[in-house]
């Protein structure tokens, strides 16, 4: 559970997390969580700011704790970088990133594909076909191994 013991100005933001047993522990400040996300993704402040439609200087102020990110910024970061909202918004002890759905994965792949020139697009297609062959061989080997175990 998230507790706002210092009357932080924005509802839903907390400075303390209550864990099992009722023990109160300090939450990691949101500015440190912002920096941790960016560094985990190995991105620059400029890139993150551009992706969430704010100035780099505004994002830098958020990472240094001089400015509190508003709900729109938090939602954009979570959406754009697949960040767990409970982690970023409340500092909960949950994974930093969410699992990506197959639809999201295909969208990422398509975006990358669009940015490649024609030669690299062709190369990517050939590599994907080769991966499918490897996958098919692996699945066949797995089936044979299962059949062999069942006959023992």
MARPA-343013 format. One record per residue (C-alpha): x, y, z; residue in one letter. Coordinates in steps of 0.001 Angstrom, whole numbers, plus 500000, padded with zeros to 6 digits. Example, Ala and Ser with C-alpha at 12.3 -4.5 7.8 and 13.67 -1.06 7.14 Angstrom:
<sites>
512300495500507800A;513670498940507140S;
</sites>
This chain:
<sites>
500000500000500000X;501204503491499164X;501099506218501821X;501574509953501382X;503062510892504780X;504396514273503670X;501251515520501907X;502817515412498471X;501002517767496082X;499716515145493653X;497180512479494634X;498422508934494221X;502091509830494682X;503682508413497774X;506814508692499820X;506272505536501865X;505253502001501005X;503661499685503564X;504757496096503031X;503461492837504494X;503444492978508265X;502640496688508314X;506269497805508149X;506691501249506589X;509691501710504312X;510682504758502274X;509686504547498637X;512357505166496039X;511763508791494963X;510121509146491571X;513082511089490191X;515325508096490950X;512806505721489358X;512751507890486219X;516542507757486009X;516579503993486679X;514144503364483809X;516115505525481396X;519433503956482352X;518006500422482155X;516967501189478576X;520324502887477884X;518623506025476589X;519601509669476758X;517486512294478496X;517080513981475136X;515647510820473540X;513197510151476386X;512059513778476396X;511481513734472636X;509484510493472867X;507157511943475522X;506843515355473852X;508563517540476449X;511739519606476511X;514950517885477554X;515425520510480258X;512002519678481751X;512853515985481800X;516225516738483420X;514442518701486181X;512224515664486801X;515234513356487098X;516962515715489528X;513825516105491646X;513329519789490895X;510034519088489140X;507416516406489802X;506176514674486643X;502472515094486008X;500129512208485279X;500362512731481513X;504165512405481568X;503970509263483688X;501396507690481385X;503453508535478290X;506612507048479787X;504749503897480799X;503121503531477381X;506114504444475245X;508707502428477167X;506500499602478502X;507114500598482127X;505021499168484946X;502742501967486191X;502825500717489794X;506614500867489753X;506897504329488241X;503927506045489846X;503935504538493326X;507361502984493790X;505901499552494445X;508237496586494593X;507155495180491234X;509061494556487991X;510162497778486307X;508888496696482892X;505707494970481713X;505574491960479457X;505128492866475810X;502178491345473964X;502689489697470571X;500874492640468969X;503276495104470585X;506250492994469497X;505061492973465893X;504577496741466062X;508140497206467304X;509473494913464586X;507490496729461911X;508772500115463100X;512355498844462927X;511722497308459497X;510371500617458156X;513529502425459253X;515848500033457419X;516900500667453840X;515849498166451173X;519027496095451331X;518770495602455090X;515039494891454819X;515854492045452413X;518551490785454778X;516134490854457726X;513568488858455750X;516177486223454856X;517300486003458487X;513690485611459650X;513186482767457148X;516370481092458430X;515126481429462019X;511852479763461064X;513802476808459659X;515848476545462867X;512637476708464923X;511012473980462808X;514063471718463226X;514077472317466984X;510372471524467277X;510882468295465302X;513799467300467552X;511677468022470631X;508863465828469264X;511303462997468537X;512777463250472046X;509279463137473562X;508376460080471453X;511603458366472531X;510813459040476222X;507318457648475839X;508639454397474312X;511062453823477216X;
</sites>
